[in-house]
């Protein structure tokens, strides 16, 4: 009996240690030739980076694809080195013993086409900042418009190159949810489970207009120069303003205000000189400028357009597209989301339920608004693990 208790004790310790260990990852490179976009333009080559966690089994049937959000990258979990200050954005739920258990699953995530973070050394992406082989200069706005469907097709080529023909699950947050849903619609026989977090099934007029407010500061920056800035000054001022808009739209006012406990409405320097920003705006501008240094303005515009054009199935027949879904579906909107409002996901749930699809919905309540899909996802760990075990 003592020996059995001793064995159980060490199993518990080893399990805890495995979960506490840092998951170290490496960025890998994938290239594909002659990629034709949905806008009808053929790119001679497309290159994206990707990461994987866990081991692909012999049958290659344990793969889970993670599709990232608008300003995100393929860095979904783990760290590139022990000294990295923060792990990937979904590290709470991806790793040994976690909801998306890398002891069981082979988890893969890729940078999208036109990834915003062009100047992040851990990002590999093809887009307007890439060299056009015809001219030897950056594509700029000669790069074709790309869609969520194009992102999915590049991911499919990546999976094909690894011999993965079917996904145990596909999961994504925000713009990642668009890609995940498109996977389930476009390749219903290849997706067994869909996890749709803080997302939508289609864009409405309000959201398309709201996204254009992100694009406007870039377009109004004189350095943007109709996208031809790669040999001159970059439109950093416009891109910084865009980052400010994105950050505020993604956060609920409650948590936003809580982040500035020392905020004072009557700011004396700002009261004396209209050219002096209030202190809170100075702090926010510094943070946004730091983000802007890693990003490319044209890439952000292309991501905005891809998001504005999204509707599941990439045609005018949304219900017909949703009818194609064969996967088990778990919808996770954020109750306080002011960017991709939960009403749309509740409507998606009703539609799929009416179609007798296998669908469940579990709203995230964390106070962050849209960002609950990243910062509060750990609260849904048990539900997510149970869904993947079904």
C-alpha positions in Angstrom: 0.0 0.0 0.0 2.8 2.4 0.9 4.5 1.6 -2.4 1.3 2.4 -4.3 0.9 5.7 -2.5 4.5 6.5 -3.2 4.0 5.8 -6.9 0.9 7.9 -7.1 2.7 10.8 -5.3 5.5 10.8 -7.8 3.1 10.6 -10.7 1.4 13.7 -9.4 4.7 15.5 -9.0 5.9 14.6 -12.4 2.6 15.7 -13.9 2.9 19.1 -12.2 6.5 19.5 -13.3 5.6 18.7 -16.9 2.9 21.4 -16.9 5.2 23.9 -15.2 8.1 23.4 -17.7 8.5 26.0 -20.4 7.4 24.7 -23.8 10.3 25.8 -26.1 9.4 26.3 -29.8 11.1 27.2 -33.0 9.8 29.2 -36.0 9.8 27.1 -39.2 9.4 28.2 -42.8 7.0 27.1 -45.4 7.1 28.1 -49.1 4.6 27.3 -51.9 4.8 28.2 -55.5 2.2 29.7 -57.9 -0.5 30.6 -55.5 -3.6 32.1 -57.1 -5.6 34.5 -54.8 -9.4 34.7 -54.8 -9.0 38.1 -56.5 -7.5 36.2 -59.5 -3.9 37.1 -59.2 -1.2 34.4 -59.2 1.8 35.1 -56.9 4.9 33.3 -58.0 5.7 32.2 -54.4 4.2 32.6 -51.0 6.3 32.1 -47.8 4.9 31.9 -44.2 6.3 30.9 -40.9 4.7 28.3 -38.6 5.2 26.7 -35.2 4.2 23.3 -33.9 3.8 21.8 -30.5 3.6 18.2 -29.7 4.1 15.2 -32.0 2.2 14.1 -35.1 1.2 10.5 -34.6 1.8 7.8 -37.2 -1.8 8.0 -38.6 -1.5 11.8 -38.7 -4.9 12.1 -37.3 -4.1 14.1 -34.1 -3.5 17.5 -35.6 -5.1 20.7 -34.3 -4.8 23.9 -36.3 -4.7 27.2 -34.5 -5.5 30.3 -36.6 -4.4 33.6 -35.2 -6.2 36.9 -34.6 -5.8 40.2 -36.5 -2.6 41.6 -34.9 -1.3 38.2 -33.8 1.2 35.8 -35.2 1.7 32.0 -35.2 3.2 32.2 -31.7 0.2 30.6 -30.0 2.1 28.9 -27.1 5.5 28.4 -25.5 8.6 30.5 -25.7 11.4 30.8 -28.2 13.9 30.8 -25.2 13.7 30.5 -21.5 14.4 34.2 -21.1 11.4 35.4 -23.2 9.3 37.6 -21.0 6.0 36.2 -22.2 4.8 33.0 -23.8 2.5 32.7 -26.8 -1.0 34.2 -26.6 -2.9 31.0 -25.8 -0.2 29.4 -23.6 -2.9 29.1 -20.9 -4.7 26.4 -22.9 -2.0 24.9 -25.1 0.7 22.6 -23.7 1.3 19.4 -21.7 -1.7 18.6 -19.6 -3.6 21.7 -20.7 -7.0 21.8 -22.5 -5.2 21.5 -25.9 -2.9 18.8 -24.6 0.4 18.6 -26.5 0.9 15.1 -25.0 -2.0 14.0 -27.1 -2.2 16.4 -30.0 0.1 17.8 -32.7 -0.7 21.5 -32.6 0.3 23.7 -35.5 -0.1 27.5 -36.1 1.0 29.6 -39.1 1.5 33.2 -39.8 -1.1 34.5 -42.2 -0.4 36.1 -45.6 0.1 39.9 -45.1 0.8 39.4 -41.4 0.9 42.8 -39.8 4.1 42.1 -37.8 6.6 42.2 -40.7 9.4 43.6 -38.7 9.1 41.1 -35.8 12.1 38.8 -36.3 9.9 35.8 -35.5 7.4 36.5 -38.3 7.7 35.2 -41.8 5.0 36.4 -44.3 4.5 37.4 -47.9 2.7 40.7 -48.5 3.1 44.2 -49.8 6.4 44.7 -48.1 7.8 41.7 -49.9 10.0 42.1 -53.0 8.1 41.8 -56.3 10.3 39.6 -58.5 9.2 41.5 -61.6 10.5 44.9 -60.3 13.0 44.0 -57.6 11.1 46.5 -55.3 8.4 46.0 -52.7 5.0 45.2 -54.1 3.3 48.0 -52.2 -0.3 48.3 -53.4 0.5 46.1 -56.5 0.1 43.2 -54.1 -3.3 41.6 -54.8 -6.2 41.9 -52.4 -6.3 38.7 -50.2 -9.1 37.1 -48.3 -9.7 34.9 -45.3 -10.2 32.2 -47.9 -6.7 32.8 -49.2 -5.3 32.4 -45.6 -7.1 29.0 -45.4 -5.7 27.9 -48.7 -2.1 28.7 -47.7 -2.7 26.8 -44.5 -4.0 23.8 -46.4 -0.9 23.7 -48.6 1.2 23.7 -45.4 -0.8 20.8 -44.0 -0.7 18.9 -47.3 3.1 19.3 -47.2 3.1 17.6 -43.8 0.8 14.8 -45.0 -2.1 15.9 -42.8 -5.3 15.2 -44.6 -7.8 15.7 -41.7 -7.9 18.0 -38.7 -8.9 16.7 -35.3 -9.9 20.3 -34.6 -9.4 23.9 -35.8 -9.5 26.7 -33.3 -9.1 30.4 -33.6 -10.0 33.7 -31.9 -11.3 36.9 -33.6 -9.9 37.0 -37.2 -8.7 33.5 -36.3 -12.3 32.4 -35.8 -13.1 33.6 -39.4 -10.4 31.3 -40.7 -11.5 28.4 -38.4 -15.1 28.7 -39.6 -14.0 29.0 -43.2 -12.1 25.7 -42.8 -15.2 23.9 -41.6 -17.3 25.3 -44.4 -14.7 24.9 -47.2 -13.4 21.5 -46.2 -16.3 19.9 -44.2 -14.9 16.4 -44.6 -11.5 17.4 -43.2 -12.5 19.2 -40.0 -13.9 17.1 -37.1 -14.2 19.9 -34.5 -14.5 23.7 -34.7 -13.7 26.0 -31.8 -14.9 29.5 -32.7 -13.8 32.2 -30.2 -14.8 35.9 -30.1 -15.8 35.7 -33.7 -18.4 36.2 -36.4 -19.9 34.3 -39.3 -20.1 37.3 -41.6 -19.4 41.1 -41.5 -22.2 43.5 -41.1 -22.4 47.2 -42.2 -21.5 48.5 -38.7 -18.4 46.3 -38.4 -17.1 47.1 -41.9 -17.4 50.8 -41.2 -15.8 50.4 -37.8 -12.8 48.6 -39.4 -12.4 51.4 -41.9 -11.7 53.7 -39.0 -8.6 51.6 -38.4 -7.5 52.2 -41.9 -8.2 56.0 -42.1 -5.2 57.3 -40.1 -2.8 55.4 -42.3 -4.5 56.7 -45.5 -4.3 60.2 -44.2 -0.6 60.1 -43.2 1.2 62.0 -46.0 4.1 59.5 -45.7 1.8 56.7 -46.7 2.0 58.1 -50.3 -0.5 55.7 -51.7 1.5 52.8 -50.4 4.8 53.8 -52.0 6.9 54.5 -48.9 9.4 51.6 -48.8 12.2 53.8 -50.1 11.3 56.8 -47.9 9.7 57.7 -44.6 7.2 55.2 -43.3 3.7 56.3 -42.2 4.5 55.7 -38.5 2.2 58.5 -37.3 -0.8 57.0 -39.1 0.1 53.5 -38.1 0.4 54.6 -34.4 -3.0 56.1 -34.5 -4.4 52.9 -36.0 -2.8 50.9 -33.1 -4.5 53.3 -30.7 -7.9 52.6 -32.3 -7.5 48.9 -32.4 -6.4 48.7 -28.7 -9.4 50.8 -27.5 -11.9 48.9 -29.6 -10.7 45.6 -28.4 -11.0 46.5 -24.7 -14.2 46.9 -22.6 -14.4 50.4 -21.0 -14.4 48.9 -17.5 -11.0 47.2 -17.8 -9.7 50.1 -19.9 -10.5 52.6 -17.1 -9.2 50.2 -14.4 -5.9 50.2 -16.2 -5.6 53.9 -15.4 -6.4 54.2 -11.8 -4.4 57.4 -11.4 -6.1 59.1 -14.2 -7.0 62.7 -13.6 -9.5 64.6 -15.8 -8.0 68.0 -15.0 -4.5 67.7 -16.5 -2.8 71.0 -15.8 -0.2 71.0 -18.7 -2.9 70.0 -21.2 -5.1 72.8 -19.8 -2.4 75.4 -20.5 -1.4 74.4 -24.0 -3.5 72.8 -26.7 -0.3 71.3 -28.2 0.4 69.2 -25.1 -1.4 65.9 -24.9 -3.1 64.8 -21.7 -0.8 62.4 -19.8 -3.0 59.4 -20.5 -2.8 60.1 -24.3 1.0 60.4 -24.0 1.3 57.0 -22.4 -1.0 55.4 -24.9 0.8 57.0 -27.8 4.1 55.6 -26.5 2.7 52.1 -26.3 1.1 52.3 -29.7 4.3 53.6 -31.3 6.2 50.6 -29.9 3.8 48.3 -31.6 3.9 50.3 -34.8 7.6 49.8 -35.1 7.1 46.0 -35.6 4.3 46.4 -38.1 3.8 47.5 -41.7 1.1 50.0 -42.6 0.2 48.4 -45.9 0.0 44.9 -44.4 -2.5 46.3 -41.8 -4.6 47.8 -44.6 -4.7 44.4 -46.3 -5.7 42.6 -43.1 -8.5 45.2 -42.6 -9.7 44.5 -46.2 -9.6 40.7 -45.7 -11.7 41.1 -42.5 -14.1 43.5 -44.1 -14.8 41.0 -47.0 -15.3 38.0 -44.8 -18.4 35.9 -44.9 -18.4 32.2 -44.3 -18.1 30.4 -47.7 -16.9 33.6 -49.3 -20.2 34.0 -51.3 -23.6 35.6 -50.8 -25.3 32.5 -49.6 -24.4 32.4 -45.8 -27.0 29.8 -44.9 -25.9 27.5 -47.7 -22.3 27.8 -46.5 -23.2 27.0 -42.9 -25.2 24.0 -44.1 -22.0 22.4 -45.3 -20.5 22.2 -41.8 -20.1 18.6 -40.5 -17.8 19.4 -37.6 -18.8 19.5 -34.0 -18.9 23.2 -33.1 -18.1 25.0 -29.9 -18.9 28.8 -30.0 -17.2 31.0 -27.4 -18.2 34.7 -27.7 -17.3 37.2 -25.1 -20.4 38.6 -23.3 -18.8 42.1 -23.1 -17.4 42.2 -26.6 -17.9 45.6 -28.2 -16.0 44.8 -31.4 -17.4 41.5 -32.6 -20.6 41.6 -30.6 -21.9 38.3 -29.0 -25.4 38.8 -30.6 -24.0 37.7 -33.9 -22.6 34.5 -32.5 -25.8 33.8 -30.6 -27.6 34.1 -34.0 -25.0 31.7 -35.5 -25.8 29.2 -32.7 -29.5 29.5 -33.5 -28.9 28.9 -37.2 -26.7 25.9 -36.7 -29.1 24.5 -34.1 -32.0 24.9 -36.5 -29.9 23.0 -39.1 -29.5 20.1 -36.5 -25.8 20.7 -36.4 -23.8 19.5 -33.3 -23.3 22.9 -31.7 -22.9 24.3 -28.2 -22.2 27.8 -27.0 -20.3 29.0 -23.9 -19.9 32.7 -23.3 -16.7 34.1 -21.8 -17.3 36.5 -18.9 -14.0 38.1 -18.0 -14.3 41.9 -18.1 -11.9 42.5 -21.0 -14.4 42.7 -23.7 -13.1 41.4 -27.0 -9.8 40.5 -25.4 -11.5 38.0 -23.2 -10.8 35.6 -26.0 -7.1 35.9 -25.2 -6.9 36.9 -21.6 -9.8 35.0 -20.1 -9.8 31.8 -22.2 -8.3 29.9 -19.3 -11.7 30.1 -17.5 -13.0 27.7 -20.2 -10.2 25.2 -19.9 -12.4 22.4 -18.6 -15.2 22.9 -21.2 -12.6 23.1 -24.0 -10.9 19.9 -22.8 -14.3 18.1 -22.6 -15.2 19.2 -26.1 -12.0 17.9 -27.5 -12.5 14.6 -25.7 -15.9 14.0 -27.2 
